[in-house]
Amino acid sequence: MDLTNSIDIRTLRFFISVYNAQNFSNVARKEDVSASMISRTIQQLEDALGQQLFYRNTRAITPTESGKLFFEYAKRITEQFDEAQKALQDKTIEPSGLVRINAPVFFGQRHIAPWLA
């Protein structure tokens, strides 16, 4: 079973936040979720990738070499997703393109042309 299909943008954002903060509790407070949810999400990500991304002990969370490598990819993926989302939002804000109107000459000159001028 391919678990990589279960990785979503939110999971990547949680991973990036944990990587930067090196603390589940701080990320949980910032994201307004429980620390156990953050921990569980990171564990599911590790299971999906088949790699341990963080060393955990009672005092600290530190990234493994795999975690450091994956961080660079996760950062690029989320940045590209944000760029794509912004580009799509920009397109929906202002319509653009070619509009063709076919009408008899008199009607076009009398009624349509004033709207286009």
Backbone bond lengths (Angstrom), bond angles and torsions (degrees), N, CA, C in turn:
res aa  C-N    CA-C-N  psi(-1)  N-CA   C-N-CA  omega(-1)  CA-C   N-CA-C  phi
1 M - - - 1.454 - - 1.528 109.55 -
2 D 1.338 115.10 130.09 1.458 120.57 -178.79 1.521 109.59 -88.88
3 L 1.318 116.65 107.57 1.461 121.22 -177.23 1.523 113.10 -83.38
4 T 1.350 117.28 -9.02 1.465 118.74 -177.97 1.525 111.66 -65.72
5 N 1.332 118.34 -18.86 1.465 120.66 176.24 1.522 111.60 -67.75
6 S 1.325 117.39 -17.44 1.464 120.57 -178.61 1.530 112.47 -85.89
7 I 1.313 117.87 -2.46 1.464 121.38 179.72 1.526 108.63 -83.54
8 D 1.327 116.28 124.25 1.460 120.22 178.44 1.531 109.81 -122.30
9 I 1.318 115.37 174.88 1.467 120.76 -177.25 1.525 111.35 -61.52
10 R 1.314 117.12 -38.86 1.472 119.92 179.94 1.532 110.39 -61.68
11 T 1.326 116.40 -41.35 1.468 120.70 177.51 1.525 110.26 -60.63
12 L 1.329 116.63 -43.99 1.468 120.15 178.84 1.528 111.16 -63.62
13 R 1.326 116.42 -39.07 1.471 119.42 178.47 1.533 110.83 -66.15
14 F 1.333 117.26 -39.79 1.467 120.62 175.29 1.528 109.69 -60.70
15 F 1.334 116.44 -45.67 1.465 120.41 -179.90 1.531 110.48 -58.48
16 I 1.326 117.12 -47.28 1.466 121.48 -179.26 1.526 110.43 -61.31
17 S 1.324 116.83 -42.56 1.469 120.55 179.30 1.521 111.59 -64.09
18 V 1.334 116.84 -42.89 1.472 120.50 178.62 1.523 109.72 -65.53
19 Y 1.320 116.86 -40.99 1.465 121.04 178.76 1.533 110.04 -58.61
20 N 1.326 116.49 -45.76 1.471 120.62 -178.27 1.521 112.44 -71.82
21 A 1.335 117.28 -41.41 1.470 120.96 -176.64 1.521 112.34 -84.90
22 Q 1.331 116.61 -26.72 1.465 123.67 -174.83 1.524 110.75 52.23
23 N 1.336 114.27 40.65 1.457 120.22 -178.73 1.527 108.78 -161.75
24 F 1.336 117.16 125.12 1.463 121.02 179.71 1.525 111.67 -69.59
25 S 1.320 117.25 -40.60 1.468 121.37 -175.20 1.522 112.32 -63.75
26 N 1.317 117.12 -43.51 1.466 120.23 179.50 1.524 111.28 -62.68
27 V 1.321 115.92 -42.53 1.466 120.43 178.77 1.524 110.09 -65.36
28 A 1.325 116.49 -42.13 1.467 121.02 -179.79 1.526 110.83 -60.33
29 R 1.321 116.91 -43.70 1.471 120.34 178.45 1.530 110.71 -62.59
30 K 1.313 115.39 -44.56 1.464 120.23 -178.96 1.531 111.32 -63.58
31 E 1.328 116.67 -39.46 1.468 121.42 -177.29 1.526 112.84 -89.00
32 D 1.322 117.01 -4.81 1.462 123.57 -179.66 1.536 112.05 60.10
33 V 1.334 114.42 45.88 1.468 122.27 174.00 1.523 107.54 -134.50
34 S 1.326 116.67 174.87 1.464 119.34 179.84 1.530 110.73 -80.76
35 A 1.316 115.49 153.47 1.465 120.86 177.12 1.521 110.36 -63.28
36 S 1.335 116.82 -34.46 1.466 119.40 179.35 1.527 110.84 -66.29
37 M 1.333 117.53 -32.79 1.464 119.59 176.96 1.523 110.76 -66.70
38 I 1.327 116.38 -42.37 1.469 120.34 177.50 1.522 109.49 -61.79
39 S 1.318 116.97 -46.98 1.461 121.77 179.86 1.526 110.90 -60.25
40 R 1.321 116.29 -44.07 1.468 121.35 -179.68 1.535 110.86 -64.70
41 T 1.332 116.65 -40.72 1.465 121.15 178.96 1.525 110.83 -63.37
42 I 1.327 116.86 -42.87 1.467 120.87 178.32 1.528 110.14 -65.47
43 Q 1.326 117.22 -39.87 1.467 120.98 178.09 1.529 110.46 -62.95
44 Q 1.326 117.59 -41.43 1.464 121.30 177.90 1.528 110.81 -65.31
45 L 1.323 116.87 -37.35 1.458 120.99 176.41 1.522 110.19 -63.52
46 E 1.317 116.50 -45.05 1.467 120.64 177.90 1.524 110.74 -61.18
47 D 1.331 117.03 -41.38 1.466 120.62 178.16 1.525 110.89 -63.52
48 A 1.337 116.57 -42.43 1.460 120.91 -179.13 1.526 111.36 -64.44
49 L 1.324 116.44 -37.81 1.466 121.09 -178.91 1.521 112.80 -85.12
50 G 1.319 116.07 -19.02 1.460 119.78 -176.73 1.517 112.58 71.43
51 Q 1.321 116.73 25.90 1.464 122.35 -178.14 1.521 109.78 -138.08
52 Q 1.317 116.36 143.97 1.459 120.44 171.45 1.523 107.05 -82.75
53 L 1.319 116.62 124.59 1.460 121.37 -176.71 1.520 113.02 -97.60
54 F 1.341 116.33 -23.79 1.464 120.96 -179.17 1.518 110.59 -135.80
55 Y 1.334 115.51 143.56 1.462 121.21 166.01 1.520 105.77 -87.25
56 R 1.316 116.61 131.83 1.462 120.25 -179.51 1.518 109.08 -118.58
57 N 1.321 115.94 136.46 1.455 121.04 166.98 1.523 106.86 -142.89
58 T 1.297 117.40 -175.89 1.464 120.04 -174.25 1.526 113.08 -68.33
59 R 1.315 117.45 -19.73 1.461 119.89 -175.49 1.523 114.10 -105.71
60 A 1.322 117.54 -29.71 1.466 118.24 -171.78 1.522 112.20 -150.75
61 I 1.300 113.48 161.56 1.458 122.37 171.97 1.523 105.20 -122.00
62 T 1.317 117.09 121.91 1.458 120.07 178.93 1.522 108.97 -126.29
63 P 1.330 116.76 142.30 1.462 119.31 -178.64 1.527 112.05 -71.35
64 T 1.322 115.13 143.95 1.461 121.52 172.97 1.528 107.68 -81.88
65 E 1.310 117.11 176.99 1.470 120.22 175.26 1.525 109.96 -61.43
66 S 1.332 116.51 -40.33 1.471 120.35 176.70 1.523 110.35 -62.77
67 G 1.322 116.70 -39.36 1.459 121.33 178.06 1.513 112.12 -63.02
68 K 1.332 116.50 -41.36 1.464 120.87 178.60 1.525 110.87 -64.23
69 L 1.330 116.28 -42.24 1.460 120.96 178.72 1.526 110.76 -65.69
70 F 1.338 116.13 -46.76 1.461 120.16 -178.08 1.527 111.33 -65.46
71 F 1.325 117.44 -31.80 1.464 121.39 178.93 1.526 111.14 -56.45
72 E 1.334 116.77 -44.33 1.470 120.47 -179.45 1.527 110.80 -61.24
73 Y 1.328 116.30 -43.24 1.467 120.09 178.68 1.526 111.22 -67.51
74 A 1.313 117.05 -44.24 1.469 121.15 -178.87 1.524 110.37 -61.53
75 K 1.321 115.95 -39.96 1.461 120.39 179.50 1.530 110.46 -63.24
76 R 1.338 116.67 -45.35 1.463 120.48 179.33 1.526 111.68 -64.31
77 I 1.339 115.71 -41.84 1.467 119.67 -179.47 1.522 110.42 -61.35
78 T 1.326 117.36 -46.73 1.470 119.75 -178.09 1.528 111.19 -68.84
79 E 1.326 117.54 -35.30 1.468 120.10 177.13 1.521 110.42 -65.26
80 Q 1.346 116.93 -43.14 1.460 120.42 178.81 1.527 110.93 -65.98
81 F 1.323 117.00 -38.29 1.461 120.50 177.25 1.528 110.06 -62.04
82 D 1.332 116.82 -44.37 1.466 120.95 179.08 1.529 111.30 -62.32
83 E 1.343 116.71 -41.08 1.464 120.97 178.13 1.526 110.71 -63.69
84 A 1.324 116.95 -44.37 1.466 121.06 179.37 1.521 110.74 -63.04
85 Q 1.313 116.18 -43.07 1.462 120.80 179.54 1.529 110.54 -62.42
86 K 1.331 116.99 -42.34 1.464 121.11 179.36 1.525 110.49 -65.95
87 A 1.323 117.63 -42.54 1.465 121.00 179.28 1.525 110.95 -61.44
88 L 1.313 116.51 -40.63 1.462 119.93 178.73 1.520 111.38 -69.11
89 Q 1.317 117.53 -38.53 1.464 120.54 177.60 1.523 110.62 -65.01
90 D 1.332 116.88 -39.25 1.460 120.78 179.11 1.525 110.75 -62.91
91 K 1.331 117.04 -35.91 1.461 120.69 179.42 1.522 111.60 -69.55
92 T 1.316 117.75 -34.80 1.459 119.78 -177.46 1.522 112.29 -79.79
93 I 1.311 117.63 -19.89 1.461 120.72 -178.97 1.525 110.80 -70.42
94 E 1.320 116.67 -43.91 1.454 120.16 -176.08 1.521 109.49 -126.29
95 P 1.335 116.95 113.24 1.461 118.60 179.49 1.525 110.62 -65.83
96 S 1.294 115.44 146.83 1.454 119.66 178.33 1.518 108.42 -146.33
97 G 1.311 115.55 162.34 1.453 120.25 178.05 1.518 110.78 130.87
98 L 1.294 115.26 -177.68 1.451 123.54 -176.82 1.520 109.57 -95.84
99 V 1.326 116.36 132.34 1.463 122.03 175.66 1.523 107.53 -119.41
100 R 1.312 116.63 125.62 1.467 121.33 177.43 1.520 108.66 -108.02
101 I 1.316 114.92 133.57 1.459 120.80 178.56 1.521 107.28 -121.95
102 N 1.303 116.56 126.18 1.455 122.27 179.32 1.525 107.63 -111.08
103 A 1.319 115.91 118.43 1.462 120.19 -178.65 1.529 108.90 -151.29
104 P 1.319 116.64 158.63 1.471 118.70 173.98 1.533 109.81 -60.33
105 V 1.334 116.67 150.83 1.458 122.20 -173.81 1.531 111.52 -56.33
106 F 1.318 117.87 -50.47 1.468 120.59 -177.53 1.525 111.04 -59.04
107 F 1.342 117.55 -46.81 1.463 121.66 -179.70 1.530 110.40 -63.22
108 G 1.335 116.36 -42.05 1.462 120.93 179.56 1.513 112.38 -62.36
109 Q 1.353 116.05 -44.46 1.465 119.93 -179.43 1.527 111.54 -69.23
110 R 1.292 116.27 -37.59 1.462 121.31 -173.11 1.531 112.23 -81.62
111 H 1.340 117.59 -40.38 1.463 120.05 -170.03 1.535 114.86 -113.81
112 I 1.318 116.82 -35.34 1.472 119.19 -175.26 1.528 111.56 -89.00
113 A 1.322 117.34 -45.06 1.468 120.93 -176.78 1.530 113.01 -55.94
114 P 1.334 120.32 -41.57 1.471 118.66 178.81 1.535 113.35 -60.23
115 W 1.304 117.23 -31.24 1.469 120.56 179.06 1.528 111.64 -72.58
116 L 1.306 116.67 -27.57 1.465 120.93 -176.72 1.523 112.25 -89.56
117 A 1.304 117.26 -18.65 1.463 120.58 -176.40 1.510 112.20 -76.25
